[in-house]
Amino acid sequence: MKAATAYAKVASKDNPIYAKLTKGKAKNAYNIAIGDWFKAPVIRRIEWDEGHIRVLASDDVRVTRVRVTILGEAGQRLEQADADLKVGLGWEYQAANKGLVRVEAWDFAGNVTRQEFSPSRFQSVWEETGRR
């Protein structure tokens, strides 16, 4: 809890997103920053279409970064880069290689969520099945 309060004291003053999110709510920026500290992003869906990868991820405040890594059969990294945010479409990345897709999503508080997906001829979509 110490780390969360230390983060919220600074972030609620330095990051305007927290103040913006207080409009119409009973919470202040500090409370929203505390909540963000304790809640990691959720990766909801990963789509593979001939190397074109689309990622839908959400967070209680905002997903700030999505990184895609393609791994070979032996677990070696074939490529890695940040996906581009496409308004209304989620995050997109064009892969040059086929392999295990590892997606990582970050929020303002530095929380990261990881999900791996192996696209195949028969399965080109991974979706979150349960709610957190």
A tleap script that builds the chain and sets N, CA, C and O, in Angstrom:
source leaprc.protein.ff14SB
mol = sequence {
  NMET LYS ALA ALA THR ALA TYR ALA LYS VAL
  ALA SER LYS ASP ASN PRO ILE TYR ALA LYS
  LEU THR LYS GLY LYS ALA LYS ASN ALA TYR
  ASN ILE ALA ILE GLY ASP TRP PHE LYS ALA
  PRO VAL ILE ARG ARG ILE GLU TRP ASP GLU
  GLY HIE ILE ARG VAL LEU ALA SER ASP ASP
  VAL ARG VAL THR ARG VAL ARG VAL THR ILE
  LEU GLY GLU ALA GLY GLN ARG LEU GLU GLN
  ALA ASP ALA ASP LEU LYS VAL GLY LEU GLY
  TRP GLU TYR GLN ALA ALA ASN LYS GLY LEU
  VAL ARG VAL GLU ALA TRP ASP PHE ALA GLY
  ASN VAL THR ARG GLN GLU PHE SER PRO SER
  ARG PHE GLN SER VAL TRP GLU GLU THR GLY
  ARG CARG
}
set mol.1.N position { 0.824 -1.187 0.000 }
set mol.1.CA position { 0.000 0.000 0.000 }
set mol.1.C position { 0.872 1.257 0.000 }
set mol.1.O position { 0.487 2.290 -0.547 }
set mol.2.N position { 2.056 1.156 0.622 }
set mol.2.CA position { 2.974 2.299 0.652 }
set mol.2.C position { 3.352 2.749 -0.760 }
set mol.2.O position { 3.351 3.940 -1.068 }
set mol.3.N position { 3.672 1.780 -1.602 }
set mol.3.CA position { 4.071 2.104 -2.975 }
set mol.3.C position { 2.910 2.739 -3.738 }
set mol.3.O position { 3.114 3.674 -4.512 }
set mol.4.N position { 1.704 2.238 -3.525 }
set mol.4.CA position { 0.526 2.781 -4.203 }
set mol.4.C position { 0.263 4.222 -3.789 }
set mol.4.O position { -0.026 5.063 -4.640 }
set mol.5.N position { 0.357 4.517 -2.503 }
set mol.5.CA position { 0.108 5.883 -2.046 }
set mol.5.C position { 1.211 6.827 -2.530 }
set mol.5.O position { 0.934 7.971 -2.889 }
set mol.6.N position { 2.448 6.355 -2.539 }
set mol.6.CA position { 3.551 7.184 -3.050 }
set mol.6.C position { 3.331 7.499 -4.530 }
set mol.6.O position { 3.526 8.633 -4.967 }
set mol.7.N position { 2.923 6.484 -5.295 }
set mol.7.CA position { 2.633 6.693 -6.714 }
set mol.7.C position { 1.490 7.694 -6.879 }
set mol.7.O position { 1.608 8.643 -7.655 }
set mol.8.N position { 0.395 7.494 -6.163 }
set mol.8.CA position { -0.799 8.332 -6.322 }
set mol.8.C position { -0.543 9.783 -5.939 }
set mol.8.O position { -1.092 10.688 -6.567 }
set mol.9.N position { 0.278 10.021 -4.924 }
set mol.9.CA position { 0.588 11.400 -4.508 }
set mol.9.C position { 1.227 12.181 -5.652 }
set mol.9.O position { 0.882 13.339 -5.888 }
set mol.10.N position { 2.143 11.557 -6.350 }
set mol.10.CA position { 2.837 12.221 -7.454 }
set mol.10.C position { 1.985 12.214 -8.724 }
set mol.10.O position { 1.797 13.258 -9.349 }
set mol.11.N position { 1.473 11.050 -9.105 }
set mol.11.CA position { 0.750 10.909 -10.370 }
set mol.11.C position { -0.518 11.745 -10.409 }
set mol.11.O position { -0.860 12.286 -11.461 }
set mol.12.N position { -1.227 11.866 -9.287 }
set mol.12.CA position { -2.474 12.630 -9.286 }
set mol.12.C position { -2.228 14.113 -9.550 }
set mol.12.O position { -3.128 14.822 -10.000 }
set mol.13.N position { -1.017 14.581 -9.273 }
set mol.13.CA position { -0.665 15.983 -9.530 }
set mol.13.C position { 0.019 16.160 -10.882 }
set mol.13.O position { -0.198 17.161 -11.565 }
set mol.14.N position { 0.847 15.186 -11.269 }
set mol.14.CA position { 1.650 15.321 -12.484 }
set mol.14.C position { 0.976 14.827 -13.757 }
set mol.14.O position { 1.345 15.248 -14.853 }
set mol.15.N position { 0.002 13.948 -13.628 }
set mol.15.CA position { -0.627 13.368 -14.815 }
set mol.15.C position { -2.077 13.851 -14.917 }
set mol.15.O position { -2.922 13.427 -14.128 }
set mol.16.N position { -2.375 14.728 -15.874 }
set mol.16.CA position { -3.711 15.312 -15.977 }
set mol.16.C position { -4.837 14.310 -16.282 }
set mol.16.O position { -6.011 14.628 -16.095 }
set mol.17.N position { -4.487 13.115 -16.746 }
set mol.17.CA position { -5.534 12.124 -17.047 }
set mol.17.C position { -6.340 11.781 -15.800 }
set mol.17.O position { -7.547 11.555 -15.889 }
set mol.18.N position { -5.690 11.739 -14.642 }
set mol.18.CA position { -6.397 11.393 -13.412 }
set mol.18.C position { -7.399 12.481 -13.021 }
set mol.18.O position { -8.513 12.168 -12.601 }
set mol.19.N position { -7.021 13.742 -13.153 }
set mol.19.CA position { -7.957 14.840 -12.860 }
set mol.19.C position { -9.107 14.848 -13.863 }
set mol.19.O position { -10.255 15.095 -13.495 }
set mol.20.N position { -8.801 14.581 -15.106 }
set mol.20.CA position { -9.837 14.554 -16.154 }
set mol.20.C position { -10.888 13.484 -15.852 }
set mol.20.O position { -12.075 13.689 -16.103 }
set mol.21.N position { -10.461 12.374 -15.326 }
set mol.21.CA position { -11.378 11.269 -15.042 }
set mol.21.C position { -12.257 11.506 -13.808 }
set mol.21.O position { -13.169 10.721 -13.548 }
set mol.22.N position { -11.999 12.564 -13.054 }
set mol.22.CA position { -12.818 12.850 -11.869 }
set mol.22.C position { -14.139 13.526 -12.234 }
set mol.22.O position { -15.064 13.539 -11.421 }
set mol.23.N position { -14.242 14.079 -13.418 }
set mol.23.CA position { -15.452 14.809 -13.812 }
set mol.23.C position { -16.674 13.895 -13.755 }
set mol.23.O position { -16.717 12.841 -14.390 }
set mol.24.N position { -17.656 14.325 -12.982 }
set mol.24.CA position { -18.892 13.564 -12.847 }
set mol.24.C position { -18.795 12.397 -11.876 }
set mol.24.O position { -19.713 11.581 -11.795 }
set mol.25.N position { -17.698 12.308 -11.143 }
set mol.25.CA position { -17.513 11.210 -10.197 }
set mol.25.C position { -17.272 11.764 -8.797 }
set mol.25.O position { -16.874 12.917 -8.632 }
set mol.26.N position { -17.514 10.943 -7.815 }
set mol.26.CA position { -17.286 11.338 -6.421 }
set mol.26.C position { -15.820 11.164 -6.020 }
set mol.26.O position { -15.431 11.576 -4.927 }
set mol.27.N position { -15.009 10.566 -6.878 }
set mol.27.CA position { -13.596 10.316 -6.568 }
set mol.27.C position { -12.742 11.514 -6.968 }
set mol.27.O position { -13.091 12.271 -7.873 }
set mol.28.N position { -11.616 11.669 -6.274 }
set mol.28.CA position { -10.653 12.691 -6.679 }
set mol.28.C position { -9.525 12.023 -7.470 }
set mol.28.O position { -9.489 10.799 -7.597 }
set mol.29.N position { -8.606 12.836 -8.001 }
set mol.29.CA position { -7.515 12.320 -8.838 }
set mol.29.C position { -6.643 11.323 -8.074 }
set mol.29.O position { -6.177 10.336 -8.642 }
set mol.30.N position { -6.426 11.584 -6.797 }
set mol.30.CA position { -5.622 10.687 -5.963 }
set mol.30.C position { -6.273 9.300 -5.892 }
set mol.30.O position { -5.589 8.289 -6.054 }
set mol.31.N position { -7.587 9.246 -5.650 }
set mol.31.CA position { -8.297 7.962 -5.565 }
set mol.31.C position { -8.259 7.200 -6.886 }
set mol.31.O position { -8.125 5.976 -6.901 }
set mol.32.N position { -8.375 7.926 -7.986 }
set mol.32.CA position { -8.331 7.262 -9.295 }
set mol.32.C position { -6.924 6.717 -9.555 }
set mol.32.O position { -6.776 5.623 -10.099 }
set mol.33.N position { -5.901 7.467 -9.173 }
set mol.33.CA position { -4.514 6.990 -9.342 }
set mol.33.C position { -4.246 5.759 -8.478 }
set mol.33.O position { -3.566 4.833 -8.919 }
set mol.34.N position { -4.770 5.741 -7.260 }
set mol.34.CA position { -4.632 4.550 -6.390 }
set mol.34.C position { -5.283 3.344 -7.070 }
set mol.34.O position { -4.694 2.265 -7.129 }
set mol.35.N position { -6.494 3.535 -7.578 }
set mol.35.CA position { -7.195 2.443 -8.266 }
set mol.35.C position { -6.416 1.936 -9.462 }
set mol.35.O position { -6.369 0.733 -9.716 }
set mol.36.N position { -5.801 2.861 -10.203 }
set mol.36.CA position { -5.021 2.478 -11.372 }
set mol.36.C position { -3.808 1.643 -10.961 }
set mol.36.O position { -3.435 0.698 -11.657 }
set mol.37.N position { -3.202 1.989 -9.841 }
set mol.37.CA position { -2.041 1.240 -9.333 }
set mol.37.C position { -2.390 -0.241 -9.117 }
set mol.37.O position { -1.579 -1.126 -9.387 }
set mol.38.N position { -3.596 -0.488 -8.634 }
set mol.38.CA position { -3.984 -1.849 -8.271 }
set mol.38.C position { -4.668 -2.635 -9.388 }
set mol.38.O position { -4.961 -3.819 -9.220 }
set mol.39.N position { -4.923 -1.990 -10.523 }
set mol.39.CA position { -5.631 -2.692 -11.592 }
set mol.39.C position { -4.818 -2.669 -12.882 }
set mol.39.O position { -4.607 -1.615 -13.481 }
set mol.40.N position { -4.371 -3.837 -13.293 }
set mol.40.CA position { -3.577 -3.978 -14.521 }
set mol.40.C position { -4.493 -3.967 -15.744 }
set mol.40.O position { -5.687 -4.240 -15.628 }
set mol.41.N position { -3.941 -3.654 -16.905 }
set mol.41.CA position { -4.736 -3.718 -18.138 }
set mol.41.C position { -5.224 -5.140 -18.408 }
set mol.41.O position { -4.681 -6.111 -17.881 }
set mol.42.N position { -6.248 -5.239 -19.228 }
set mol.42.CA position { -6.797 -6.533 -19.637 }
set mol.42.C position { -6.660 -6.655 -21.150 }
set mol.42.O position { -7.091 -5.773 -21.893 }
set mol.43.N position { -6.062 -7.743 -21.599 }
set mol.43.CA position { -6.002 -8.034 -23.032 }
set mol.43.C position { -7.250 -8.831 -23.358 }
set mol.43.O position { -7.427 -9.947 -22.870 }
set mol.44.N position { -8.108 -8.264 -24.176 }
set mol.44.CA position { -9.407 -8.868 -24.461 }
set mol.44.C position { -9.404 -9.750 -25.709 }
set mol.44.O position { -10.125 -10.745 -25.769 }
set mol.45.N position { -8.593 -9.385 -26.707 }
set mol.45.CA position { -8.643 -10.118 -27.976 }
set mol.45.C position { -7.340 -9.895 -28.739 }
set mol.45.O position { -6.780 -8.798 -28.743 }
set mol.46.N position { -6.873 -10.962 -29.383 }
set mol.46.CA position { -5.731 -10.895 -30.295 }
set mol.46.C position { -6.171 -11.551 -31.600 }
set mol.46.O position { -6.638 -12.689 -31.597 }
set mol.47.N position { -6.024 -10.848 -32.698 }
set mol.47.CA position { -6.386 -11.389 -34.012 }
set mol.47.C position { -5.138 -11.476 -34.882 }
set mol.47.O position { -4.296 -10.579 -34.868 }
set mol.48.N position { -5.030 -12.559 -35.632 }
set mol.48.CA position { -3.926 -12.762 -36.576 }
set mol.48.C position { -4.534 -12.918 -37.961 }
set mol.48.O position { -5.369 -13.797 -38.176 }
set mol.49.N position { -4.127 -12.078 -38.898 }
set mol.49.CA position { -4.602 -12.176 -40.275 }
set mol.49.C position { -3.406 -12.004 -41.200 }
set mol.49.O position { -3.062 -10.887 -41.586 }
set mol.50.N position { -2.770 -13.132 -41.556 }
set mol.50.CA position { -1.603 -13.144 -42.434 }
set mol.50.C position { -0.538 -12.145 -41.979 }
set mol.50.O position { -0.016 -11.372 -42.782 }
set mol.51.N position { -0.227 -12.173 -40.693 }
set mol.51.CA position { 0.812 -11.316 -40.139 }
set mol.51.C position { 0.308 -9.995 -39.599 }
set mol.51.O position { 1.015 -9.320 -38.851 }
set mol.52.N position { -0.895 -9.619 -39.964 }
set mol.52.CA position { -1.480 -8.387 -39.419 }
set mol.52.C position { -2.111 -8.736 -38.068 }
set mol.52.O position { -3.045 -9.535 -37.996 }
set mol.53.N position { -1.589 -8.128 -37.001 }
set mol.53.CA position { -2.046 -8.443 -35.651 }
set mol.53.C position { -2.828 -7.264 -35.098 }
set mol.53.O position { -2.355 -6.128 -35.112 }
set mol.54.N position { -4.036 -7.548 -34.610 }
set mol.54.CA position { -4.860 -6.545 -33.952 }
set mol.54.C position { -5.055 -6.961 -32.505 }
set mol.54.O position { -5.337 -8.124 -32.217 }
set mol.55.N position { -4.902 -6.008 -31.597 }
set mol.55.CA position { -5.023 -6.279 -30.167 }
set mol.55.C position { -6.054 -5.330 -29.572 }
set mol.55.O position { -5.986 -4.116 -29.763 }
set mol.56.N position { -7.001 -5.900 -28.856 }
set mol.56.CA position { -7.941 -5.097 -28.078 }
set mol.56.C position { -7.557 -5.262 -26.617 }
set mol.56.O position { -7.570 -6.367 -26.074 }
set mol.57.N position { -7.218 -4.151 -25.997 }
set mol.57.CA position { -6.826 -4.143 -24.591 }
set mol.57.C position { -7.508 -2.964 -23.914 }
set mol.57.O position { -7.743 -1.930 -24.540 }
set mol.58.N position { -7.825 -3.123 -22.632 }
set mol.58.CA position { -8.487 -2.042 -21.904 }
set mol.58.C position { -7.887 -1.907 -20.515 }
set mol.58.O position { -7.188 -2.794 -20.025 }
set mol.59.N position { -8.181 -0.771 -19.896 }
set mol.59.CA position { -7.700 -0.478 -18.558 }
set mol.59.C position { -8.702 0.477 -17.918 }
set mol.59.O position { -9.459 1.145 -18.621 }
set mol.60.N position { -8.709 0.545 -16.591 }
set mol.60.CA position { -9.638 1.457 -15.916 }
set mol.60.C position { -9.296 2.915 -16.200 }
set mol.60.O position { -10.169 3.777 -16.105 }
set mol.61.N position { -8.033 3.210 -16.548 }
set mol.61.CA position { -7.653 4.572 -16.926 }
set mol.61.C position { -7.320 4.595 -18.415 }
set mol.61.O position { -8.072 5.160 -19.209 }
set mol.62.N position { -6.205 3.988 -18.796 }
set mol.62.CA position { -5.841 3.942 -20.211 }
set mol.62.C position { -4.686 2.975 -20.417 }
set mol.62.O position { -3.770 2.896 -19.598 }
set mol.63.N position { -4.742 2.242 -21.518 }
set mol.63.CA position { -3.603 1.442 -21.950 }
set mol.63.C position { -2.647 2.421 -22.627 }
set mol.63.O position { -3.043 3.147 -23.539 }
set mol.64.N position { -1.407 2.440 -22.189 }
set mol.64.CA position { -0.444 3.414 -22.708 }
set mol.64.C position { 0.504 2.836 -23.750 }
set mol.64.O position { 1.092 3.571 -24.543 }
set mol.65.N position { 0.649 1.516 -23.742 }
set mol.65.CA position { 1.606 0.883 -24.649 }
set mol.65.C position { 1.238 -0.571 -24.836 }
set mol.65.O position { 0.827 -1.244 -23.891 }
set mol.66.N position { 1.387 -1.060 -26.068 }
set mol.66.CA position { 1.233 -2.486 -26.364 }
set mol.66.C position { 2.457 -2.906 -27.165 }
set mol.66.O position { 2.781 -2.309 -28.192 }
set mol.67.N position { 3.134 -3.949 -26.675 }
set mol.67.CA position { 4.313 -4.468 -27.360 }
set mol.67.C position { 4.001 -5.880 -27.852 }
set mol.67.O position { 3.404 -6.684 -27.135 }
set mol.68.N position { 4.411 -6.165 -29.078 }
set mol.68.CA position { 4.214 -7.481 -29.683 }
set mol.68.C position { 5.582 -8.114 -29.895 }
set mol.68.O position { 6.499 -7.484 -30.420 }
set mol.69.N position { 5.702 -9.365 -29.481 }
set mol.69.CA position { 6.921 -10.142 -29.693 }
set mol.69.C position { 6.522 -11.415 -30.429 }
set mol.69.O position { 5.546 -12.070 -30.064 }
set mol.70.N position { 7.273 -11.760 -31.458 }
set mol.70.CA position { 7.067 -13.023 -32.170 }
set mol.70.C position { 8.232 -13.932 -31.801 }
set mol.70.O position { 9.398 -13.567 -31.952 }
set mol.71.N position { 7.890 -15.131 -31.312 }
set mol.71.CA position { 8.898 -16.101 -30.878 }
set mol.71.C position { 8.905 -17.308 -31.810 }
set mol.71.O position { 7.857 -17.749 -32.281 }
set mol.72.N position { 10.096 -17.832 -32.068 }
set mol.72.CA position { 10.246 -19.026 -32.895 }
set mol.72.C position { 9.967 -20.281 -32.091 }
set mol.72.O position { 9.677 -20.218 -30.896 }
set mol.73.N position { 10.056 -21.423 -32.760 }
set mol.73.CA position { 9.747 -22.714 -32.132 }
set mol.73.C position { 10.625 -23.014 -30.922 }
set mol.73.O position { 10.172 -23.666 -29.981 }
set mol.74.N position { 11.857 -22.555 -30.933 }
set mol.74.CA position { 12.770 -22.808 -29.819 }
set mol.74.C position { 12.683 -21.708 -28.753 }
set mol.74.O position { 13.477 -21.685 -27.813 }
set mol.75.N position { 11.720 -20.803 -28.908 }
set mol.75.CA position { 11.548 -19.732 -27.936 }
set mol.75.C position { 12.395 -18.504 -28.202 }
set mol.75.O position { 12.377 -17.556 -27.417 }
set mol.76.N position { 13.146 -18.509 -29.313 }
set mol.76.CA position { 13.986 -17.363 -29.639 }
set mol.76.C position { 13.133 -16.202 -30.170 }
set mol.76.O position { 12.129 -16.413 -30.850 }
set mol.77.N position { 13.551 -14.986 -29.846 }
set mol.77.CA position { 12.822 -13.802 -30.297 }
set mol.77.C position { 13.139 -13.554 -31.767 }
set mol.77.O position { 14.295 -13.345 -32.136 }
set mol.78.N position { 12.097 -13.578 -32.605 }
set mol.78.CA position { 12.257 -13.311 -34.026 }
set mol.78.C position { 12.091 -11.822 -34.321 }
set mol.78.O position { 12.765 -11.274 -35.194 }
set mol.79.N position { 11.197 -11.178 -33.590 }
set mol.79.CA position { 10.982 -9.742 -33.737 }
set mol.79.C position { 10.224 -9.228 -32.528 }
set mol.79.O position { 9.546 -9.981 -31.829 }
set mol.80.N position { 10.357 -7.914 -32.295 }
set mol.80.CA position { 9.669 -7.292 -31.165 }
set mol.80.C position { 9.550 -5.797 -31.443 }
set mol.80.O position { 10.527 -5.157 -31.830 }
set mol.81.N position { 8.364 -5.244 -31.248 }
set mol.81.CA position { 8.164 -3.798 -31.438 }
set mol.81.C position { 6.840 -3.399 -30.802 }
set mol.81.O position { 5.995 -4.240 -30.500 }
set mol.82.N position { 6.684 -2.104 -30.610 }
set mol.82.CA position { 5.419 -1.581 -30.100 }
set mol.82.C position { 4.385 -1.556 -31.215 }
set mol.82.O position { 4.697 -1.254 -32.367 }
set mol.83.N position { 3.159 -1.876 -30.855 }
set mol.83.CA position { 2.043 -1.782 -31.784 }
set mol.83.C position { 1.612 -0.323 -31.873 }
set mol.83.O position { 1.908 0.478 -30.986 }
set mol.84.N position { 0.915 0.010 -32.945 }
set mol.84.CA position { 0.397 1.364 -33.142 }
set mol.84.C position { -1.049 1.419 -32.690 }
set mol.84.O position { -1.830 0.511 -32.972 }
set mol.85.N position { -1.406 2.486 -31.987 }
set mol.85.CA position { -2.785 2.688 -31.561 }
set mol.85.C position { -3.581 3.243 -32.729 }
set mol.85.O position { -3.221 4.271 -33.302 }
set mol.86.N position { -4.660 2.562 -33.079 }
set mol.86.CA position { -5.560 2.999 -34.135 }
set mol.86.C position { -6.892 3.347 -33.472 }
set mol.86.O position { -7.556 2.474 -32.913 }
set mol.87.N position { -7.275 4.597 -33.534 }
set mol.87.CA position { -8.477 5.060 -32.839 }
set mol.87.C position { -9.680 4.221 -33.254 }
set mol.87.O position { -9.981 4.075 -34.439 }
set mol.88.N position { -10.359 3.674 -32.248 }
set mol.88.CA position { -11.549 2.866 -32.485 }
set mol.88.C position { -11.268 1.443 -32.915 }
set mol.88.O position { -12.189 0.627 -32.959 }
set mol.89.N position { -10.029 1.120 -33.233 }
set mol.89.CA position { -9.693 -0.214 -33.725 }
set mol.89.C position { -8.774 -0.980 -32.790 }
set mol.89.O position { -8.523 -2.166 -33.007 }
set mol.90.N position { -8.275 -0.334 -31.770 }
set mol.90.CA position { -7.329 -0.971 -30.873 }
set mol.90.C position { -5.907 -0.755 -31.355 }
set mol.90.O position { -5.603 0.275 -31.958 }
set mol.91.N position { -5.053 -1.698 -31.100 }
set mol.91.CA position { -3.636 -1.619 -31.418 }
set mol.91.C position { -3.332 -2.546 -32.588 }
set mol.91.O position { -3.906 -3.630 -32.686 }
set mol.92.N position { -2.432 -2.127 -33.477 }
set mol.92.CA position { -2.113 -2.928 -34.656 }
set mol.92.C position { -0.609 -3.054 -34.842 }
set mol.92.O position { 0.163 -2.150 -34.522 }
set mol.93.N position { -0.222 -4.215 -35.374 }
set mol.93.CA position { 1.192 -4.495 -35.631 }
set mol.93.C position { 1.273 -5.415 -36.846 }
set mol.93.O position { 0.465 -6.335 -36.981 }
set mol.94.N position { 2.234 -5.177 -37.723 }
set mol.94.CA position { 2.452 -6.027 -38.885 }
set mol.94.C position { 3.690 -6.882 -38.637 }
set mol.94.O position { 4.805 -6.365 -38.566 }
set mol.95.N position { 3.490 -8.174 -38.507 }
set mol.95.CA position { 4.594 -9.101 -38.234 }
set mol.95.C position { 5.240 -9.560 -39.535 }
set mol.95.O position { 4.560 -9.778 -40.538 }
set mol.96.N position { 6.549 -9.703 -39.503 }
set mol.96.CA position { 7.288 -10.219 -40.650 }
set mol.96.C position { 7.487 -11.730 -40.534 }
set mol.96.O position { 7.839 -12.394 -41.509 }
set mol.97.N position { 7.258 -12.268 -39.328 }
set mol.97.CA position { 7.474 -13.690 -39.064 }
set mol.97.C position { 6.213 -14.302 -38.482 }
set mol.97.O position { 5.353 -13.601 -37.950 }
set mol.98.N position { 6.115 -15.618 -38.592 }
set mol.98.CA position { 5.020 -16.343 -37.955 }
set mol.98.C position { 5.603 -17.161 -36.814 }
set mol.98.O position { 6.670 -17.760 -36.946 }
set mol.99.N position { 4.902 -17.179 -35.709 }
set mol.99.CA position { 5.344 -17.927 -34.546 }
set mol.99.C position { 4.421 -17.632 -33.388 }
set mol.99.O position { 3.309 -17.139 -33.576 }
set mol.100.N position { 4.878 -17.930 -32.208 }
set mol.100.CA position { 4.114 -17.633 -31.003 }
set mol.100.C position { 4.046 -16.117 -30.844 }
set mol.100.O position { 5.070 -15.436 -30.895 }
set mol.101.N position { 2.839 -15.594 -30.653 }
set mol.101.CA position { 2.631 -14.154 -30.491 }
set mol.101.C position { 2.521 -13.860 -29.003 }
set mol.101.O position { 1.646 -14.395 -28.323 }
set mol.102.N position { 3.406 -13.011 -28.501 }
set mol.102.CA position { 3.332 -12.562 -27.112 }
set mol.102.C position { 2.934 -11.082 -27.136 }
set mol.102.O position { 3.592 -10.261 -27.774 }
set mol.103.N position { 1.861 -10.762 -26.439 }
set mol.103.CA position { 1.383 -9.387 -26.359 }
set mol.103.C position { 1.509 -8.921 -24.918 }
set mol.103.O position { 1.145 -9.644 -23.990 }
set mol.104.N position { 2.029 -7.705 -24.732 }
set mol.104.CA position { 2.138 -7.099 -23.412 }
set mol.104.C position { 1.470 -5.730 -23.475 }
set mol.104.O position { 1.689 -4.976 -24.422 }
set mol.105.N position { 0.655 -5.407 -22.470 }
set mol.105.CA position { -0.044 -4.129 -22.409 }
set mol.105.C position { 0.275 -3.438 -21.089 }
set mol.105.O position { 0.239 -4.067 -20.032 }
set mol.106.N position { 0.588 -2.136 -21.148 }
set mol.106.CA position { 0.940 -1.339 -19.975 }
set mol.106.C position { -0.104 -0.262 -19.723 }
set mol.106.O position { -0.821 0.151 -20.633 }
set mol.107.N position { -0.179 0.190 -18.460 }
set mol.107.CA position { -0.998 1.349 -18.117 }
set mol.107.C position { -0.111 2.442 -17.525 }
set mol.107.O position { 1.100 2.258 -17.409 }
set mol.108.N position { -0.712 3.599 -17.143 }
set mol.108.CA position { 0.065 4.711 -16.590 }
set mol.108.C position { 0.830 4.318 -15.331 }
set mol.108.O position { 1.943 4.792 -15.106 }
set mol.109.N position { 0.238 3.455 -14.511 }
set mol.109.CA position { 0.871 3.072 -13.249 }
set mol.109.C position { 2.030 2.093 -13.438 }
set mol.109.O position { 2.714 1.745 -12.475 }
set mol.110.N position { 2.249 1.652 -14.669 }
set mol.110.CA position { 3.351 0.731 -14.943 }
set mol.110.C position { 2.973 -0.728 -14.839 }
set mol.110.O position { 3.834 -1.598 -14.967 }
set mol.111.N position { 1.694 -1.020 -14.608 }
set mol.111.CA position { 1.243 -2.414 -14.591 }
set mol.111.C position { 1.353 -2.983 -15.996 }
set mol.111.O position { 1.116 -2.282 -16.980 }
set mol.112.N position { 1.709 -4.249 -16.085 }
set mol.112.CA position { 1.807 -4.911 -17.386 }
set mol.112.C position { 1.074 -6.245 -17.328 }
set mol.112.O position { 1.138 -6.973 -16.338 }
set mol.113.N position { 0.381 -6.539 -18.414 }
set mol.113.CA position { -0.327 -7.811 -18.575 }
set mol.113.C position { 0.234 -8.485 -19.816 }
set mol.113.O position { 0.467 -7.830 -20.831 }
set mol.114.N position { 0.453 -9.794 -19.737 }
set mol.114.CA position { 0.998 -10.544 -20.872 }
set mol.114.C position { 0.027 -11.649 -21.285 }
set mol.114.O position { -0.653 -12.256 -20.457 }
set mol.115.N position { -0.012 -11.884 -22.587 }
set mol.115.CA position { -0.813 -12.981 -23.125 }
set mol.115.C position { -0.078 -13.551 -24.323 }
set mol.115.O position { 0.477 -12.805 -25.130 }
set mol.116.N position { -0.072 -14.876 -24.441 }
set mol.116.CA position { 0.547 -15.531 -25.587 }
set mol.116.C position { -0.516 -16.260 -26.391 }
set mol.116.O position { -1.512 -16.744 -25.852 }
set mol.117.N position { -0.276 -16.324 -27.696 }
set mol.117.CA position { -1.242 -16.910 -28.625 }
set mol.117.C position { -0.479 -17.527 -29.787 }
set mol.117.O position { 0.416 -16.897 -30.351 }
set mol.118.N position { -0.834 -18.767 -30.151 }
set mol.118.CA position { -0.210 -19.444 -31.292 }
set mol.118.C position { -1.209 -19.526 -32.440 }
set mol.118.O position { -2.063 -20.412 -32.446 }
set mol.119.N position { -1.119 -18.627 -33.403 }
set mol.119.CA position { -2.057 -18.698 -34.524 }
set mol.119.C position { -1.787 -19.939 -35.374 }
set mol.119.O position { -0.649 -20.394 -35.492 }
set mol.120.N position { -2.841 -20.466 -35.952 }
set mol.120.CA position { -2.716 -21.643 -36.815 }
set mol.120.C position { -3.716 -21.530 -37.957 }
set mol.120.O position { -4.468 -20.559 -38.048 }
set mol.121.N position { -3.715 -22.527 -38.819 }
set mol.121.CA position { -4.709 -22.558 -39.916 }
set mol.121.C position { -6.116 -22.570 -39.361 }
set mol.121.O position { -7.040 -22.055 -39.991 }
set mol.122.N position { -6.288 -23.150 -38.193 }
set mol.122.CA position { -7.611 -23.361 -37.640 }
set mol.122.C position { -8.025 -22.320 -36.603 }
set mol.122.O position { -9.205 -22.198 -36.273 }
set mol.123.N position { -7.058 -21.581 -36.095 }
set mol.123.CA position { -7.375 -20.604 -35.065 }
set mol.123.C position { -6.584 -19.319 -35.321 }
set mol.123.O position { -5.357 -19.301 -35.229 }
set mol.124.N position { -7.307 -18.251 -35.644 }
set mol.124.CA position { -6.648 -16.979 -35.915 }
set mol.124.C position { -7.038 -15.898 -34.904 }
set mol.124.O position { -6.641 -14.741 -35.040 }
set mol.125.N position { -7.821 -16.286 -33.886 }
set mol.125.CA position { -8.270 -15.322 -32.878 }
set mol.125.C position { -8.137 -15.935 -31.492 }
set mol.125.O position { -8.507 -17.087 -31.268 }
set mol.126.N position { -7.607 -15.154 -30.576 }
set mol.126.CA position { -7.635 -15.507 -29.158 }
set mol.126.C position { -8.516 -14.474 -28.469 }
set mol.126.O position { -8.388 -13.276 -28.721 }
set mol.127.N position { -9.410 -14.937 -27.598 }
set mol.127.CA position { -10.267 -14.024 -26.855 }
set mol.127.C position { -10.259 -14.371 -25.380 }
set mol.127.O position { -10.194 -15.540 -25.000 }
set mol.128.N position { -10.326 -13.343 -24.560 }
set mol.128.CA position { -10.448 -13.524 -23.127 }
set mol.128.C position { -11.773 -14.247 -22.863 }
set mol.128.O position { -12.811 -13.869 -23.406 }
set mol.129.N position { -11.732 -15.263 -22.045 }
set mol.129.CA position { -12.945 -16.025 -21.799 }
set mol.129.C position { -13.625 -15.657 -20.485 }
set mol.129.O position { -14.842 -15.791 -20.362 }
set mol.130.N position { -12.862 -15.202 -19.514 }
set mol.130.CA position { -13.435 -14.857 -18.214 }
set mol.130.C position { -13.218 -13.406 -17.880 }
set mol.130.O position { -12.355 -12.754 -18.468 }
set mol.131.N position { -13.973 -12.897 -16.961 }
set mol.131.CA position { -13.820 -11.520 -16.506 }
set mol.131.C position { -12.982 -11.505 -15.238 }
set mol.131.O position { -13.074 -12.411 -14.410 }
set mol.132.N position { -12.172 -10.479 -15.094 }
set mol.132.CA position { -11.335 -10.325 -13.894 }
set mol.132.C position { -11.984 -9.392 -12.930 }
set mol.132.O position { -11.436 -9.132 -11.858 }
savepdb mol mol.pdb
quit
